[in-house]
């Protein structure tokens, strides 16, 4: 089957492709908010070239085709609470809508219900992938998780955005609860209890909040961490909404992920 795109009956945008046989692994991926920031753009940036798998790239809520604002600058100017009205709802809705979207697209691709599952995500999408792994991994046969340039802790990232905001973000009990839910360093034991391999691929020129959390993962021996020299946060050219030729960085990430998955799933 060639690559297909559409929207599930529950309103989740996706781009997907089928493997050569039903029992091949199923990879579910969520995009970044920086480029690539749509399912189709993510499929072009990280196509998992040469890896025979059913792959579905799902759109994050409140972004891409479901964005409320024209771009992130407009979002910042809107005055909404970034934690309780954007990142928190995005995270919760993506996790909640996953099971139905997964089942619907899996059937369309012809993937076996017993095929091994891989969760993959980039940046904010990596936070969703980690949440889905914890919430649904055991029931759905999760075999591996891959996080690229991941947002593993929300609070430091929000604090680092102070220069772009009219004033520093004011944390409340409600927003602190969201940040705690999205702190996968603090929730390390939940990921460890899955007992499945975890790969983190991170650009060594990424911003401090991302790098610091990845270093914490490494210290906890929670994941195999691969650093890619000279790479910042985005893995595609701006604006990152449409499929585009792979950047050198994305090609390097794709090779790392494919080689690692091939080795891990062969065990």
C-alpha positions in Angstrom: 0.0 0.0 0.0 1.2 3.5 -0.8 1.2 6.2 1.8 -2.3 7.3 2.8 -3.6 10.4 4.6 -6.9 11.2 6.1 -8.8 11.8 9.3 -10.2 9.1 11.6 -13.8 9.0 12.5 -12.8 10.6 15.8 -11.2 13.5 14.1 -7.5 12.6 14.3 -5.5 13.6 11.3 -3.0 10.9 10.1 -0.6 9.8 7.5 0.2 6.1 7.3 1.6 3.3 5.2 1.3 -0.5 5.4 4.1 -3.1 5.7 4.6 -6.0 3.3 2.9 -8.5 5.7 0.2 -8.2 8.4 2.5 -9.4 11.3 5.1 -6.7 10.8 5.6 -4.2 13.7 3.2 -1.3 14.1 4.9 2.1 14.7 2.7 4.9 16.0 4.4 8.3 15.8 3.5 11.8 16.9 5.2 14.9 15.4 7.0 17.9 16.9 5.5 21.4 17.4 8.7 22.7 15.7 9.2 21.3 12.2 8.1 18.7 11.2 4.8 19.7 12.8 2.1 17.7 10.9 1.7 14.0 10.2 2.7 14.3 6.6 5.7 16.4 7.3 6.8 13.9 10.1 6.4 11.1 7.6 8.8 12.8 5.2 11.3 13.7 7.9 11.4 10.4 9.6 10.1 7.8 7.1 11.9 4.9 8.8 13.5 4.1 5.5 14.1 0.4 4.9 12.2 -0.7 7.9 9.3 -3.0 7.1 6.5 -1.8 9.4 3.0 -0.5 9.5 3.6 3.1 10.4 1.0 5.7 11.4 1.8 9.3 12.1 -0.9 10.9 14.2 -1.6 14.6 14.5 -1.4 16.3 17.9 -4.5 18.0 19.2 -4.5 21.9 19.0 -1.9 21.9 16.3 -1.7 21.5 12.5 -5.2 21.0 11.0 -6.7 21.3 14.6 -4.8 24.5 15.5 -6.8 27.3 17.0 -4.2 29.9 16.2 -2.3 30.6 13.0 1.2 29.9 14.5 3.0 29.7 17.8 3.6 33.4 17.9 -0.2 34.0 17.6 -0.7 31.5 20.4 1.6 33.3 22.7 -0.1 36.6 21.8 -3.5 35.2 22.6 -3.0 35.3 26.3 -4.1 31.7 27.0 -2.5 29.8 29.8 0.2 27.8 28.0 0.1 25.0 30.5 -3.6 24.5 31.5 -5.1 25.6 28.1 -2.5 24.3 25.6 0.1 21.7 26.6 -2.0 20.0 29.2 -5.1 19.6 27.0 -3.0 18.6 24.1 -1.3 15.9 26.1 -4.5 14.6 27.7 -6.5 14.5 24.5 -3.8 12.8 22.5 -3.6 10.0 25.0 -7.3 9.7 25.3 -8.0 9.6 21.5 -5.1 7.1 20.8 -6.9 3.8 21.3 -9.7 4.4 18.9 -7.5 6.1 16.3 -4.9 3.2 16.6 -7.6 0.5 16.1 -9.2 2.2 13.1 -5.9 2.9 11.2 -4.5 -0.5 12.1 -7.6 -2.2 10.5 -7.2 0.0 7.4 -3.6 -0.9 7.1 -4.3 -4.6 7.5 -2.0 -5.0 10.4 -2.4 -8.0 12.7 -3.9 -7.3 16.1 -1.0 -9.2 17.6 1.7 -7.2 15.8 4.3 -5.7 18.1 3.9 -2.0 18.9 6.5 0.7 18.8 5.6 4.2 20.2 7.6 7.1 18.7 7.4 10.8 19.2 9.3 14.0 18.8 9.4 16.9 21.2 5.8 17.4 22.5 4.9 14.3 20.6 7.6 12.4 22.5 5.8 13.3 25.8 2.6 11.8 24.2 4.5 8.7 23.1 5.8 8.2 26.7 2.3 8.7 28.1 0.8 6.2 25.6 3.5 3.7 26.4 2.7 3.9 30.1 -1.1 3.9 29.7 -1.5 1.4 26.9 1.8 -0.4 26.4 1.0 -3.5 28.4 -2.4 -4.1 26.8 -1.2 -3.5 23.3 2.0 -5.4 23.2 4.5 -2.6 23.4 8.0 -3.7 22.4 9.9 -0.5 22.2 9.7 3.3 22.6 11.6 5.9 20.7 11.8 9.6 21.7 13.5 12.2 19.5 14.5 15.6 20.9 11.9 14.9 23.6 10.1 17.2 25.9 10.4 15.1 29.0 9.7 17.9 31.5 7.3 20.7 30.9 8.1 23.1 33.7 11.7 23.9 32.8 10.6 24.5 29.2 7.8 26.9 30.2 10.2 28.8 32.5 12.7 29.1 29.7 10.1 30.8 27.5 10.0 33.9 29.8 11.8 36.1 27.3 9.0 35.4 24.8 6.1 36.2 27.2 4.9 39.5 28.5 5.9 38.3 32.0 7.3 35.1 33.5 4.8 32.3 33.7 3.0 32.3 37.1 2.6 28.7 38.3 -0.6 27.7 40.1 -1.7 24.5 41.8 -3.6 23.6 38.5 -0.6 24.2 36.2 1.8 22.5 38.6 -0.4 19.4 38.5 -0.2 19.4 34.7 3.6 19.8 34.9 3.9 16.9 37.3 1.9 14.7 34.9 4.2 15.7 32.1 7.5 15.1 34.1 8.8 11.8 32.8 12.0 12.2 34.8 9.9 12.1 38.0 7.8 9.3 36.5 10.9 7.3 35.5 9.7 4.2 37.5 6.5 4.0 35.4 8.6 3.7 32.2 11.0 1.3 33.8 8.2 -1.0 34.9 7.2 -1.5 31.3 10.4 -3.6 30.9 10.7 -2.6 27.3 13.7 -0.9 25.5 13.7 2.9 25.3 15.8 5.0 22.9 16.3 8.7 23.1 17.9 10.5 20.1 18.9 14.1 21.0 20.7 16.9 19.2 23.6 18.1 21.2 22.9 21.7 20.2 19.3 21.5 21.5 18.0 24.0 24.1 18.9 23.5 27.8 15.5 22.3 29.1 15.5 19.4 26.6 19.2 18.5 27.1 19.0 18.6 30.9 16.0 16.2 31.0 17.7 13.8 28.5 20.9 13.9 30.7 18.7 13.0 33.7 17.3 10.0 31.8 20.8 8.9 31.0 21.9 9.2 34.7 18.9 7.1 35.7 19.9 4.5 33.1 16.4 4.6 31.9 17.2 4.8 28.2 19.8 4.3 25.6 20.8 7.8 24.6 22.3 8.8 21.3 23.5 12.4 20.7 23.6 13.8 17.2 26.3 16.4 16.8 25.3 20.0 15.8 21.5 19.4 15.7 19.2 21.9 17.4 15.5 21.2 17.9 13.8 21.2 14.6 14.2 18.2 12.2 12.9 19.9 9.1 13.0 23.3 7.5 10.5 26.0 8.5 7.6 26.2 8.5 7.5 22.4 8.6 3.8 21.9 7.7 4.3 20.2 4.3 6.4 17.1 3.3 9.9 18.3 2.4 13.2 16.8 1.5 15.0 15.2 4.4 17.5 17.4 6.2 20.9 15.8 7.0 19.9 15.8 10.7 16.6 14.0 10.0 18.4 11.5 7.8 20.9 10.8 10.6 18.0 10.3 13.1 16.2 8.0 10.8 19.2 5.8 10.4 19.8 5.6 14.1 16.1 4.7 14.8 15.8 2.1 12.1 19.1 0.4 13.1 18.1 0.4 16.7 14.6 -1.0 16.1 15.9 -3.7 13.8 18.2 -4.9 16.6 15.7 -4.6 19.4 12.8 -6.3 17.6 15.1 -9.1 16.5 15.8 -10.2 20.1 
